[in-house]
Amino acid sequence: MLAVIKTGGKQYVVNPGQRIKIEKIEVEVGKEIVFNEVLLLENNGEVTLGTPFIEKAVVKGTVLTQDRYKKIIIFKYKSKKRSRVKNGHRQPFTEVKITEIK
């Protein structure tokens, strides 16, 4: 079984038992989360497409962690102008384990 869900402005292809890292959602660790925006379902070769979403289709998962990615460095430099800007950024994410696709 396979599903395509939409969350945080992005689309993810998920299977039961899979772990995914999505944009941060304010849910406590260990709680269940429900994704209602299902774009595509595939079950034993039978594909169902939504327009844009499939009604009554639900993907459930449990929140494993709330964390942040490794730091990335943003360095802007303009030669001969003595202009240098160095910034860092850590994007927060939520790790979810997909438990069920209905």
Chimera marker file (.cmm) of the C-alpha trace (Angstrom):
<marker_set name="trace">
<marker id="1" x="0.000" y="0.000" z="0.000" r="1" g="1" b="0" radius="0.5"/>
<marker id="2" x="1.242" y="3.445" z="-0.932" r="1" g="1" b="0" radius="0.5"/>
<marker id="3" x="-0.039" y="6.993" z="-0.449" r="1" g="1" b="0" radius="0.5"/>
<marker id="4" x="0.978" y="10.518" z="-1.415" r="1" g="1" b="0" radius="0.5"/>
<marker id="5" x="0.213" y="13.063" z="1.321" r="1" g="1" b="0" radius="0.5"/>
<marker id="6" x="0.550" y="16.826" z="1.475" r="1" g="1" b="0" radius="0.5"/>
<marker id="7" x="1.802" y="18.581" z="4.603" r="1" g="1" b="0" radius="0.5"/>
<marker id="8" x="3.797" y="21.744" z="5.196" r="1" g="1" b="0" radius="0.5"/>
<marker id="9" x="3.480" y="22.754" z="1.537" r="1" g="1" b="0" radius="0.5"/>
<marker id="10" x="5.307" y="19.617" z="0.389" r="1" g="1" b="0" radius="0.5"/>
<marker id="11" x="4.240" y="16.209" z="-0.891" r="1" g="1" b="0" radius="0.5"/>
<marker id="12" x="5.543" y="12.905" z="0.478" r="1" g="1" b="0" radius="0.5"/>
<marker id="13" x="5.250" y="9.322" z="-0.803" r="1" g="1" b="0" radius="0.5"/>
<marker id="14" x="4.652" y="7.116" z="2.247" r="1" g="1" b="0" radius="0.5"/>
<marker id="15" x="4.270" y="3.430" z="3.130" r="1" g="1" b="0" radius="0.5"/>
<marker id="16" x="3.165" y="1.908" z="6.461" r="1" g="1" b="0" radius="0.5"/>
<marker id="17" x="6.133" y="1.571" z="8.810" r="1" g="1" b="0" radius="0.5"/>
<marker id="18" x="8.142" y="4.295" z="7.056" r="1" g="1" b="0" radius="0.5"/>
<marker id="19" x="9.794" y="7.183" z="8.925" r="1" g="1" b="0" radius="0.5"/>
<marker id="20" x="9.628" y="10.645" z="7.349" r="1" g="1" b="0" radius="0.5"/>
<marker id="21" x="10.912" y="14.073" z="8.366" r="1" g="1" b="0" radius="0.5"/>
<marker id="22" x="8.351" y="16.788" z="7.695" r="1" g="1" b="0" radius="0.5"/>
<marker id="23" x="8.065" y="20.507" z="8.410" r="1" g="1" b="0" radius="0.5"/>
<marker id="24" x="7.588" y="21.173" z="12.119" r="1" g="1" b="0" radius="0.5"/>
<marker id="25" x="4.104" y="20.508" z="13.501" r="1" g="1" b="0" radius="0.5"/>
<marker id="26" x="3.199" y="21.423" z="17.082" r="1" g="1" b="0" radius="0.5"/>
<marker id="27" x="2.371" y="17.915" z="18.368" r="1" g="1" b="0" radius="0.5"/>
<marker id="28" x="3.872" y="16.262" z="21.435" r="1" g="1" b="0" radius="0.5"/>
<marker id="29" x="6.244" y="13.308" z="21.063" r="1" g="1" b="0" radius="0.5"/>
<marker id="30" x="4.387" y="9.995" z="21.195" r="1" g="1" b="0" radius="0.5"/>
<marker id="31" x="1.043" y="11.460" z="20.105" r="1" g="1" b="0" radius="0.5"/>
<marker id="32" x="-0.853" y="10.349" z="17.004" r="1" g="1" b="0" radius="0.5"/>
<marker id="33" x="-1.126" y="12.651" z="13.996" r="1" g="1" b="0" radius="0.5"/>
<marker id="34" x="-3.675" y="12.357" z="11.177" r="1" g="1" b="0" radius="0.5"/>
<marker id="35" x="-3.013" y="13.506" z="7.601" r="1" g="1" b="0" radius="0.5"/>
<marker id="36" x="-6.303" y="14.223" z="5.798" r="1" g="1" b="0" radius="0.5"/>
<marker id="37" x="-4.814" y="15.684" z="2.616" r="1" g="1" b="0" radius="0.5"/>
<marker id="38" x="-4.225" y="12.459" z="0.653" r="1" g="1" b="0" radius="0.5"/>
<marker id="39" x="-3.511" y="13.035" z="-3.054" r="1" g="1" b="0" radius="0.5"/>
<marker id="40" x="-3.056" y="9.441" z="-4.266" r="1" g="1" b="0" radius="0.5"/>
<marker id="41" x="-3.665" y="5.917" z="-2.982" r="1" g="1" b="0" radius="0.5"/>
<marker id="42" x="-2.268" y="2.685" z="-4.448" r="1" g="1" b="0" radius="0.5"/>
<marker id="43" x="-3.588" y="-0.623" z="-3.117" r="1" g="1" b="0" radius="0.5"/>
<marker id="44" x="-2.663" y="-3.918" z="-4.856" r="1" g="1" b="0" radius="0.5"/>
<marker id="45" x="-2.153" y="-2.219" z="-8.224" r="1" g="1" b="0" radius="0.5"/>
<marker id="46" x="-5.383" y="-0.205" z="-7.984" r="1" g="1" b="0" radius="0.5"/>
<marker id="47" x="-4.607" y="3.524" z="-8.111" r="1" g="1" b="0" radius="0.5"/>
<marker id="48" x="-7.017" y="6.197" z="-6.855" r="1" g="1" b="0" radius="0.5"/>
<marker id="49" x="-6.364" y="9.864" z="-7.661" r="1" g="1" b="0" radius="0.5"/>
<marker id="50" x="-7.904" y="12.759" z="-5.786" r="1" g="1" b="0" radius="0.5"/>
<marker id="51" x="-9.302" y="15.979" z="-7.206" r="1" g="1" b="0" radius="0.5"/>
<marker id="52" x="-7.343" y="17.460" z="-5.423" r="1" g="1" b="0" radius="0.5"/>
<marker id="53" x="-7.786" y="15.230" z="-2.327" r="1" g="1" b="0" radius="0.5"/>
<marker id="54" x="-9.363" y="11.817" z="-1.815" r="1" g="1" b="0" radius="0.5"/>
<marker id="55" x="-12.414" y="11.986" z="0.435" r="1" g="1" b="0" radius="0.5"/>
<marker id="56" x="-12.440" y="9.658" z="3.474" r="1" g="1" b="0" radius="0.5"/>
<marker id="57" x="-8.766" y="8.742" z="2.932" r="1" g="1" b="0" radius="0.5"/>
<marker id="58" x="-6.634" y="9.052" z="6.057" r="1" g="1" b="0" radius="0.5"/>
<marker id="59" x="-2.965" y="8.435" z="6.812" r="1" g="1" b="0" radius="0.5"/>
<marker id="60" x="-2.085" y="8.047" z="10.496" r="1" g="1" b="0" radius="0.5"/>
<marker id="61" x="1.300" y="8.288" z="12.137" r="1" g="1" b="0" radius="0.5"/>
<marker id="62" x="2.982" y="8.784" z="15.495" r="1" g="1" b="0" radius="0.5"/>
<marker id="63" x="5.421" y="11.568" z="16.296" r="1" g="1" b="0" radius="0.5"/>
<marker id="64" x="8.883" y="10.213" z="17.133" r="1" g="1" b="0" radius="0.5"/>
<marker id="65" x="10.955" y="13.378" z="17.628" r="1" g="1" b="0" radius="0.5"/>
<marker id="66" x="10.880" y="17.157" z="17.420" r="1" g="1" b="0" radius="0.5"/>
<marker id="67" x="14.365" y="18.285" z="16.408" r="1" g="1" b="0" radius="0.5"/>
<marker id="68" x="16.410" y="20.526" z="14.124" r="1" g="1" b="0" radius="0.5"/>
<marker id="69" x="18.626" y="19.690" z="11.135" r="1" g="1" b="0" radius="0.5"/>
<marker id="70" x="22.376" y="20.261" z="11.127" r="1" g="1" b="0" radius="0.5"/>
<marker id="71" x="23.477" y="23.875" z="10.788" r="1" g="1" b="0" radius="0.5"/>
<marker id="72" x="23.993" y="25.244" z="7.297" r="1" g="1" b="0" radius="0.5"/>
<marker id="73" x="26.221" y="28.247" z="6.714" r="1" g="1" b="0" radius="0.5"/>
<marker id="74" x="25.095" y="31.135" z="4.519" r="1" g="1" b="0" radius="0.5"/>
<marker id="75" x="28.059" y="33.240" z="3.416" r="1" g="1" b="0" radius="0.5"/>
<marker id="76" x="27.569" y="36.247" z="1.158" r="1" g="1" b="0" radius="0.5"/>
<marker id="77" x="30.646" y="37.913" z="-0.282" r="1" g="1" b="0" radius="0.5"/>
<marker id="78" x="31.176" y="40.725" z="-2.743" r="1" g="1" b="0" radius="0.5"/>
<marker id="79" x="34.701" y="41.064" z="-4.050" r="1" g="1" b="0" radius="0.5"/>
<marker id="80" x="36.426" y="44.434" z="-3.933" r="1" g="1" b="0" radius="0.5"/>
<marker id="81" x="33.632" y="45.917" z="-1.806" r="1" g="1" b="0" radius="0.5"/>
<marker id="82" x="34.682" y="44.682" z="1.661" r="1" g="1" b="0" radius="0.5"/>
<marker id="83" x="31.257" y="43.159" z="2.068" r="1" g="1" b="0" radius="0.5"/>
<marker id="84" x="30.973" y="39.883" z="3.968" r="1" g="1" b="0" radius="0.5"/>
<marker id="85" x="27.957" y="38.441" z="5.740" r="1" g="1" b="0" radius="0.5"/>
<marker id="86" x="28.026" y="35.097" z="7.534" r="1" g="1" b="0" radius="0.5"/>
<marker id="87" x="24.825" y="33.552" z="8.901" r="1" g="1" b="0" radius="0.5"/>
<marker id="88" x="23.802" y="30.123" z="10.105" r="1" g="1" b="0" radius="0.5"/>
<marker id="89" x="20.435" y="28.395" z="10.072" r="1" g="1" b="0" radius="0.5"/>
<marker id="90" x="18.937" y="25.233" z="11.620" r="1" g="1" b="0" radius="0.5"/>
<marker id="91" x="15.562" y="24.223" z="10.199" r="1" g="1" b="0" radius="0.5"/>
<marker id="92" x="13.193" y="22.541" z="12.689" r="1" g="1" b="0" radius="0.5"/>
<marker id="93" x="11.501" y="19.276" z="11.704" r="1" g="1" b="0" radius="0.5"/>
<marker id="94" x="9.141" y="16.635" z="13.047" r="1" g="1" b="0" radius="0.5"/>
<marker id="95" x="9.965" y="12.967" z="12.533" r="1" g="1" b="0" radius="0.5"/>
<marker id="96" x="6.867" y="10.819" z="12.014" r="1" g="1" b="0" radius="0.5"/>
<marker id="97" x="6.441" y="7.054" z="11.716" r="1" g="1" b="0" radius="0.5"/>
<marker id="98" x="3.552" y="6.138" z="9.404" r="1" g="1" b="0" radius="0.5"/>
<marker id="99" x="1.390" y="3.544" z="11.139" r="1" g="1" b="0" radius="0.5"/>
<marker id="100" x="-1.739" y="3.169" z="9.021" r="1" g="1" b="0" radius="0.5"/>
<marker id="101" x="-3.206" y="4.080" z="5.619" r="1" g="1" b="0" radius="0.5"/>
<marker id="102" x="-7.003" y="3.898" z="5.226" r="1" g="1" b="0" radius="0.5"/>
<link id1="1" id2="2" r="1" g="1" b="0" radius="0.2"/>
<link id1="2" id2="3" r="1" g="1" b="0" radius="0.2"/>
<link id1="3" id2="4" r="1" g="1" b="0" radius="0.2"/>
<link id1="4" id2="5" r="1" g="1" b="0" radius="0.2"/>
<link id1="5" id2="6" r="1" g="1" b="0" radius="0.2"/>
<link id1="6" id2="7" r="1" g="1" b="0" radius="0.2"/>
<link id1="7" id2="8" r="1" g="1" b="0" radius="0.2"/>
<link id1="8" id2="9" r="1" g="1" b="0" radius="0.2"/>
<link id1="9" id2="10" r="1" g="1" b="0" radius="0.2"/>
<link id1="10" id2="11" r="1" g="1" b="0" radius="0.2"/>
<link id1="11" id2="12" r="1" g="1" b="0" radius="0.2"/>
<link id1="12" id2="13" r="1" g="1" b="0" radius="0.2"/>
<link id1="13" id2="14" r="1" g="1" b="0" radius="0.2"/>
<link id1="14" id2="15" r="1" g="1" b="0" radius="0.2"/>
<link id1="15" id2="16" r="1" g="1" b="0" radius="0.2"/>
<link id1="16" id2="17" r="1" g="1" b="0" radius="0.2"/>
<link id1="17" id2="18" r="1" g="1" b="0" radius="0.2"/>
<link id1="18" id2="19" r="1" g="1" b="0" radius="0.2"/>
<link id1="19" id2="20" r="1" g="1" b="0" radius="0.2"/>
<link id1="20" id2="21" r="1" g="1" b="0" radius="0.2"/>
<link id1="21" id2="22" r="1" g="1" b="0" radius="0.2"/>
<link id1="22" id2="23" r="1" g="1" b="0" radius="0.2"/>
<link id1="23" id2="24" r="1" g="1" b="0" radius="0.2"/>
<link id1="24" id2="25" r="1" g="1" b="0" radius="0.2"/>
<link id1="25" id2="26" r="1" g="1" b="0" radius="0.2"/>
<link id1="26" id2="27" r="1" g="1" b="0" radius="0.2"/>
<link id1="27" id2="28" r="1" g="1" b="0" radius="0.2"/>
<link id1="28" id2="29" r="1" g="1" b="0" radius="0.2"/>
<link id1="29" id2="30" r="1" g="1" b="0" radius="0.2"/>
<link id1="30" id2="31" r="1" g="1" b="0" radius="0.2"/>
<link id1="31" id2="32" r="1" g="1" b="0" radius="0.2"/>
<link id1="32" id2="33" r="1" g="1" b="0" radius="0.2"/>
<link id1="33" id2="34" r="1" g="1" b="0" radius="0.2"/>
<link id1="34" id2="35" r="1" g="1" b="0" radius="0.2"/>
<link id1="35" id2="36" r="1" g="1" b="0" radius="0.2"/>
<link id1="36" id2="37" r="1" g="1" b="0" radius="0.2"/>
<link id1="37" id2="38" r="1" g="1" b="0" radius="0.2"/>
<link id1="38" id2="39" r="1" g="1" b="0" radius="0.2"/>
<link id1="39" id2="40" r="1" g="1" b="0" radius="0.2"/>
<link id1="40" id2="41" r="1" g="1" b="0" radius="0.2"/>
<link id1="41" id2="42" r="1" g="1" b="0" radius="0.2"/>
<link id1="42" id2="43" r="1" g="1" b="0" radius="0.2"/>
<link id1="43" id2="44" r="1" g="1" b="0" radius="0.2"/>
<link id1="44" id2="45" r="1" g="1" b="0" radius="0.2"/>
<link id1="45" id2="46" r="1" g="1" b="0" radius="0.2"/>
<link id1="46" id2="47" r="1" g="1" b="0" radius="0.2"/>
<link id1="47" id2="48" r="1" g="1" b="0" radius="0.2"/>
<link id1="48" id2="49" r="1" g="1" b="0" radius="0.2"/>
<link id1="49" id2="50" r="1" g="1" b="0" radius="0.2"/>
<link id1="50" id2="51" r="1" g="1" b="0" radius="0.2"/>
<link id1="51" id2="52" r="1" g="1" b="0" radius="0.2"/>
<link id1="52" id2="53" r="1" g="1" b="0" radius="0.2"/>
<link id1="53" id2="54" r="1" g="1" b="0" radius="0.2"/>
<link id1="54" id2="55" r="1" g="1" b="0" radius="0.2"/>
<link id1="55" id2="56" r="1" g="1" b="0" radius="0.2"/>
<link id1="56" id2="57" r="1" g="1" b="0" radius="0.2"/>
<link id1="57" id2="58" r="1" g="1" b="0" radius="0.2"/>
<link id1="58" id2="59" r="1" g="1" b="0" radius="0.2"/>
<link id1="59" id2="60" r="1" g="1" b="0" radius="0.2"/>
<link id1="60" id2="61" r="1" g="1" b="0" radius="0.2"/>
<link id1="61" id2="62" r="1" g="1" b="0" radius="0.2"/>
<link id1="62" id2="63" r="1" g="1" b="0" radius="0.2"/>
<link id1="63" id2="64" r="1" g="1" b="0" radius="0.2"/>
<link id1="64" id2="65" r="1" g="1" b="0" radius="0.2"/>
<link id1="65" id2="66" r="1" g="1" b="0" radius="0.2"/>
<link id1="66" id2="67" r="1" g="1" b="0" radius="0.2"/>
<link id1="67" id2="68" r="1" g="1" b="0" radius="0.2"/>
<link id1="68" id2="69" r="1" g="1" b="0" radius="0.2"/>
<link id1="69" id2="70" r="1" g="1" b="0" radius="0.2"/>
<link id1="70" id2="71" r="1" g="1" b="0" radius="0.2"/>
<link id1="71" id2="72" r="1" g="1" b="0" radius="0.2"/>
<link id1="72" id2="73" r="1" g="1" b="0" radius="0.2"/>
<link id1="73" id2="74" r="1" g="1" b="0" radius="0.2"/>
<link id1="74" id2="75" r="1" g="1" b="0" radius="0.2"/>
<link id1="75" id2="76" r="1" g="1" b="0" radius="0.2"/>
<link id1="76" id2="77" r="1" g="1" b="0" radius="0.2"/>
<link id1="77" id2="78" r="1" g="1" b="0" radius="0.2"/>
<link id1="78" id2="79" r="1" g="1" b="0" radius="0.2"/>
<link id1="79" id2="80" r="1" g="1" b="0" radius="0.2"/>
<link id1="80" id2="81" r="1" g="1" b="0" radius="0.2"/>
<link id1="81" id2="82" r="1" g="1" b="0" radius="0.2"/>
<link id1="82" id2="83" r="1" g="1" b="0" radius="0.2"/>
<link id1="83" id2="84" r="1" g="1" b="0" radius="0.2"/>
<link id1="84" id2="85" r="1" g="1" b="0" radius="0.2"/>
<link id1="85" id2="86" r="1" g="1" b="0" radius="0.2"/>
<link id1="86" id2="87" r="1" g="1" b="0" radius="0.2"/>
<link id1="87" id2="88" r="1" g="1" b="0" radius="0.2"/>
<link id1="88" id2="89" r="1" g="1" b="0" radius="0.2"/>
<link id1="89" id2="90" r="1" g="1" b="0" radius="0.2"/>
<link id1="90" id2="91" r="1" g="1" b="0" radius="0.2"/>
<link id1="91" id2="92" r="1" g="1" b="0" radius="0.2"/>
<link id1="92" id2="93" r="1" g="1" b="0" radius="0.2"/>
<link id1="93" id2="94" r="1" g="1" b="0" radius="0.2"/>
<link id1="94" id2="95" r="1" g="1" b="0" radius="0.2"/>
<link id1="95" id2="96" r="1" g="1" b="0" radius="0.2"/>
<link id1="96" id2="97" r="1" g="1" b="0" radius="0.2"/>
<link id1="97" id2="98" r="1" g="1" b="0" radius="0.2"/>
<link id1="98" id2="99" r="1" g="1" b="0" radius="0.2"/>
<link id1="99" id2="100" r="1" g="1" b="0" radius="0.2"/>
<link id1="100" id2="101" r="1" g="1" b="0" radius="0.2"/>
<link id1="101" id2="102" r="1" g="1" b="0" radius="0.2"/>
</marker_set>
